[in-house]
Amino acid sequence: MMDLIIRNARTREKDGRVDIAIKGAKIRRIAKKLNGKAKNEIDAKGRLTTPTFVDPHLHLDKALISEVVRENVSGTLTEAIEIIWNKKKKYTIKDIVSRAGKAIEWGIKNGTTIFRTHVDVDSIGKLMPLEGLLEVRKEYQDVCDIQIVAFPQEGIVKNEGTEKLLRQAMELGAD
């Protein structure tokens, strides 16, 4: 018995409507009409079915950050960097989890289930942004894949201690 059959679906590859049988995490069969039942069935009502979307470049540690920092009055890059540095010094895991979680949920609701995020690992925020995103990855592990890239935002050579932090990030679970 299949876990799921999506009935009356359209795909880009086939003309007309099809049924899609899924067992576990794999599509097992696509046909004009599948006999039998599944544990769950969805009537797609002729709607298009597509593979999941992939977001290959995010910075989830900075997701929705404009909601929690002061306005960039001058509109300059210099002021924006200063604002972010000040926020990074005050990061909390709870704040990062909350903002990143909202962004992930928006993505999931719109069909994205594979994310690659870059996370600042440097002497300002240290490993806190990574620790927050590791919690987010664990929280959403059953519904999406989140790859976390440890990103030396402030540089490896010019930002003393960053190389050590990057190694620690890999040990903690950065990809």
C-alpha positions as CSV (number, residue, x, y, z in Angstrom):
1,M,0.0,0.0,0.0
2,M,1.2,3.5,-0.9
3,D,1.6,6.2,1.7
4,L,0.1,8.9,-0.5
5,I,-1.6,9.1,-3.9
6,I,-2.1,12.5,-5.5
7,R,-5.0,12.1,-7.9
8,N,-6.0,14.3,-10.9
9,A,-2.6,16.1,-11.0
10,R,-1.0,17.8,-13.9
11,T,2.8,17.6,-14.5
12,R,5.1,19.4,-16.9
13,E,6.1,16.0,-18.5
14,K,2.7,14.4,-19.2
15,D,-0.4,15.6,-21.1
16,G,-3.6,15.4,-19.2
17,R,-4.2,14.5,-15.6
18,V,-2.3,11.8,-13.7
19,D,-2.2,10.0,-10.4
20,I,1.1,10.1,-8.5
21,A,1.9,7.3,-6.0
22,I,4.3,8.0,-3.2
23,K,5.8,5.5,-0.6
24,G,8.2,6.9,2.0
25,A,9.9,9.9,0.5
26,K,9.9,8.5,-3.1
27,I,7.6,8.8,-6.1
28,R,6.9,5.1,-7.0
29,R,4.6,5.5,-10.0
30,I,2.9,8.1,-12.2
31,A,0.0,6.9,-14.4
32,K,-3.2,8.2,-15.9
33,K,-5.2,6.2,-13.4
34,L,-3.8,4.2,-10.4
35,N,-6.0,1.5,-8.9
36,G,-6.0,0.9,-5.2
37,K,-5.9,3.1,-2.2
38,A,-3.3,4.8,-0.1
39,K,-3.1,5.7,3.5
40,N,-3.7,9.3,2.4
41,E,-5.1,10.7,-0.8
42,I,-5.2,14.2,-2.2
43,D,-7.3,15.4,-5.1
44,A,-5.2,17.9,-7.0
45,K,-8.2,19.0,-9.0
46,G,-6.1,19.4,-12.1
47,R,-3.6,21.6,-10.5
48,L,0.1,21.6,-11.5
49,T,2.4,19.5,-9.3
50,T,6.1,20.3,-9.4
51,P,9.3,19.3,-7.6
52,T,10.1,21.3,-4.5
53,F,11.7,24.7,-4.9
54,V,15.3,25.2,-3.7
55,D,16.7,28.3,-2.1
56,P,20.4,28.0,-2.6
57,H,21.5,31.3,-0.9
58,L,20.1,32.7,2.3
59,H,21.5,34.4,5.4
60,L,18.9,33.1,7.9
61,D,20.8,34.6,10.8
62,K,19.9,38.0,9.3
63,A,16.3,37.1,8.2
64,L,13.8,39.8,9.1
65,I,16.6,41.7,10.9
66,S,15.1,45.1,9.8
67,E,12.3,44.4,12.3
68,V,14.7,44.3,15.3
69,V,17.3,47.0,14.5
70,R,17.2,50.8,14.3
71,E,16.6,52.5,10.9
72,N,19.5,53.2,8.6
73,V,19.0,57.0,8.6
74,S,21.7,57.8,6.1
75,G,20.9,54.9,3.8
76,T,24.7,54.2,3.5
77,L,26.4,50.9,3.5
78,T,28.7,52.1,6.3
79,E,25.8,52.8,8.6
80,A,24.1,49.5,7.6
81,I,27.3,47.6,8.6
82,E,27.5,49.5,11.9
83,I,23.9,48.6,12.6
84,I,24.5,44.9,11.9
85,W,27.7,44.8,14.0
86,N,25.7,46.3,17.0
87,K,23.0,43.7,16.5
88,K,25.5,40.8,16.2
89,K,27.0,41.8,19.6
90,K,23.6,41.4,21.1
91,Y,22.4,38.3,19.3
92,T,20.5,35.7,21.3
93,I,19.7,32.2,20.2
94,K,16.0,32.8,20.9
95,D,16.0,35.9,18.5
96,I,17.8,34.0,15.7
97,V,15.5,31.0,16.1
98,S,12.4,33.1,16.0
99,R,13.4,35.2,12.9
100,A,14.9,32.3,10.9
101,G,11.9,30.0,11.8
102,K,9.5,32.6,10.3
103,A,11.5,32.7,7.1
104,I,11.7,28.9,6.8
105,E,7.9,28.7,7.4
106,W,7.3,31.3,4.7
107,G,9.5,29.2,2.3
108,I,7.7,25.9,3.1
109,K,4.3,27.5,2.7
110,N,5.4,28.6,-0.8
111,G,6.9,25.3,-1.9
112,T,10.5,25.5,-0.8
113,T,11.8,22.6,1.1
114,I,15.6,22.7,0.5
115,F,17.5,25.7,1.8
116,R,21.2,26.6,1.9
117,T,22.0,29.3,4.4
118,H,25.2,31.1,5.1
119,V,25.8,32.0,8.8
120,D,28.2,34.6,10.0
121,V,31.0,33.0,12.0
122,D,33.4,35.7,13.3
123,S,34.7,37.4,16.4
124,I,31.6,39.6,16.7
125,G,28.7,37.1,16.9
126,K,31.0,34.2,17.5
127,L,29.1,30.8,17.2
128,M,25.7,32.1,18.5
129,P,24.2,32.6,15.0
130,L,25.2,29.0,14.1
131,E,23.9,27.6,17.3
132,G,20.5,29.3,16.6
133,L,20.4,27.9,13.1
134,L,21.3,24.4,14.2
135,E,18.2,24.6,16.5
136,V,16.1,25.7,13.5
137,R,17.5,22.9,11.3
138,K,16.6,20.4,14.1
139,E,13.1,21.9,14.6
140,Y,12.2,21.6,10.9
141,Q,14.2,18.4,10.0
142,D,11.0,16.5,9.2
143,V,9.7,18.9,6.6
144,C,12.7,20.5,4.9
145,D,16.5,20.2,4.5
146,I,18.6,23.1,5.7
147,Q,22.3,23.1,4.8
148,I,24.3,25.5,6.9
149,V,27.5,27.1,5.5
150,A,29.8,28.7,8.1
151,F,30.7,32.0,6.5
152,P,33.6,34.2,7.7
153,Q,31.8,37.5,7.1
154,E,34.6,39.6,8.6
155,G,37.4,37.7,6.9
156,I,39.6,34.8,8.0
157,V,43.0,36.5,8.1
158,K,42.0,40.0,9.2
159,N,39.6,38.8,11.9
160,E,41.7,37.1,14.5
161,G,40.2,33.9,15.9
162,T,37.9,33.3,12.9
163,E,39.8,30.2,11.7
164,K,39.4,28.6,15.1
165,L,35.7,29.5,15.1
166,L,35.2,28.0,11.6
167,R,36.8,24.7,12.8
168,Q,34.5,24.8,15.9
169,A,31.5,25.5,13.6
170,M,32.3,22.4,11.6
171,E,32.5,20.3,14.8
172,L,29.1,21.6,15.9
173,G,27.4,20.6,12.7
174,A,28.0,23.3,10.0
175,D,28.1,21.6,6.6
